[in-house]
Amino acid sequence: MTSTAGTTATEAAAMRRALALAATPGVPMVADTRRVGCVLLDDAGRTIAEGFHAGPGTPHAEAAALAAAADSAAGTTAVVTLEPCDHTGRTGPCTQALIAAGVRRVVFAEPDANPTAAGGQARLEAAGIEVVSGLLADEAAALKRVYDVARAEQRPFVTWKLAATLDGRSAAADGTSRWVSGTAARRDTHRLRALCDTMLVGTGTVLVDDPLLTVRDAEDRPLAVQPLRAVMGRRDLPADRRVLNSDAQTVLLRTRDPREALAQLWARGRQHVFLEGGPTLAAAFVRAGLVDEIVCYVAPFFLGAGLSSVADLGIGTLAEAFRPRVADVVVLEPVVEGEEPNVRFILTPQHPADHQERE
């Protein structure tokens, strides 16, 4: 249950804005980096400044907002999605920055579970700053799910994205797959790509489809910050493949083992992988239990034959079906005349412990 005790409706609105800022696309959230947003309010509830963490080595959200506010920060309320840190890492403690700026009140959504960074609330209160915690804590917890899973599993969080027809085909019998999904779904895919730090496909996808694997906005313009492009497999790639161009950094993972591929990416400080490979690669990750989230776009037509959206999962009977939980369903209305709506499912795979809880 979300707590609003001791807070105002204006602060709740500011927290929603801070959560939106924290989820700004195109931010490289790698290694131990967290998504954090901050809004500074004056006594009348007006927004003085905003900030968000823009990636490793950049100012934290509070510091960015304080810099934007300059001398106007004194006496404000800082509404922030995470308890301000009280340690020196790549940057200085946010607690000290808030104290020095003369902020009078801090409202944050959730405490920092990282013991290295924790203690911010106590430090602020000792300095005479009023502190309230728990505002929109559930929403903030959802925002950090990727971070939590990556830290717990010591590997990148994996989002598997697929697009399919109503009969589960990702390509026609002749191999054509452009475009299974509609324009609205493709734009939504780029929005989700921008929340990840790594795009992952297999060599087969690169050889057949020659994807660019970059993130583009609604006007098809590339974002300034691009995820790492990773290609796994043992086959060599022709030098003319688009994934090898200079639009973004690319790494070749010379393995067919999903665990080894993720280990190599984790060693590079990667936190969130967007898996867009073909059916064989998808099946390998599913069978290894290495998919944490599924994003599926369903287009309203049938092919009757063609490439399945996922290869053999080793399932011989209906009782053994892979049954992820439905977390969200959205109808994506067409943005181009003549196209039909697509349906986006977001699903969460169930691990063995989940099955035991339900039995």
Disulfide bonds with the S-S distance in Angstrom:
none
